[in-house]
Amino acid sequence: MDVAITAAPDELLRIDEVLSRLAAHDAAAARLVGLRYFAGLSVTEAAVALGVSAATAYRLWNYA
């Protein structure tokens, strides 16, 4: 799957900053958001990649 990031560089820096702040509170939620945003994975696909249940991934997504 080809995923193109079309965000401007300053937007990517802001996203990185926000993900870093999220990671300080919940590293798993930050990894999930990164997979969803940068890799284009669904919540279920991200759950598999992280080795967690779909229910846990949805909980993390809702939290984030």
C-alpha atoms as one frame of an Amber mdcrd trajectory, in Angstrom:
protein
   0.000   0.000   0.000   1.357   3.411  -0.983   0.584   6.155   1.495   1.430
   9.727   0.595   1.724  12.296   3.338   0.442  15.555   1.944   0.877  17.663
   5.069   3.113  20.706   4.995   6.417  20.445   6.885   5.230  22.801   9.635
   2.089  20.706  10.067   4.204  17.546  10.375   6.287  19.226  13.072   3.120
  20.147  14.964   1.821  16.587  14.643   5.138  15.271  15.970   4.913  17.665
  18.920   1.376  16.559  19.748   2.296  12.874  19.419   5.260  13.415  21.741
   2.995  14.979  24.348   0.512  12.121  23.971   3.347   9.587  24.320   4.303
  11.156  27.653   0.812  10.229  28.916   0.139   7.043  26.961   2.829   5.625
  24.681   0.538   2.937  23.248  -2.063   5.531  22.230   0.651   7.601  20.535
   1.894   4.564  18.586  -1.664   3.799  17.497  -2.241   7.367  16.298   1.069
   7.266  14.432   0.088   4.074  12.649  -3.317   5.468  11.761  -2.043   8.844
  10.575   1.290   8.034   8.957   0.726   4.453   7.762  -2.970   4.807   6.979
  -3.921   1.722   8.970  -7.418   1.107  10.255  -7.920   0.685  13.988  -8.121
  -3.084  13.509  -4.957  -3.181  11.382  -3.130  -1.027  13.932  -4.268  -3.403
  16.696  -2.661  -6.315  14.871   0.544  -4.315  14.301   0.704  -3.392  17.995
  -0.225  -6.877  19.196  -3.304  -5.721  21.100  -6.968  -6.607  20.801  -9.268
  -4.566  18.589 -11.179  -3.506  21.717  -7.975  -2.155  23.262  -7.089  -0.353
  20.049 -10.524   1.286  19.894 -10.172   2.309  23.542  -6.768   3.863  22.803
  -8.116   5.607  19.697 -11.045   7.049  21.643  -8.685   8.228  24.381  -6.303
   9.865  21.920
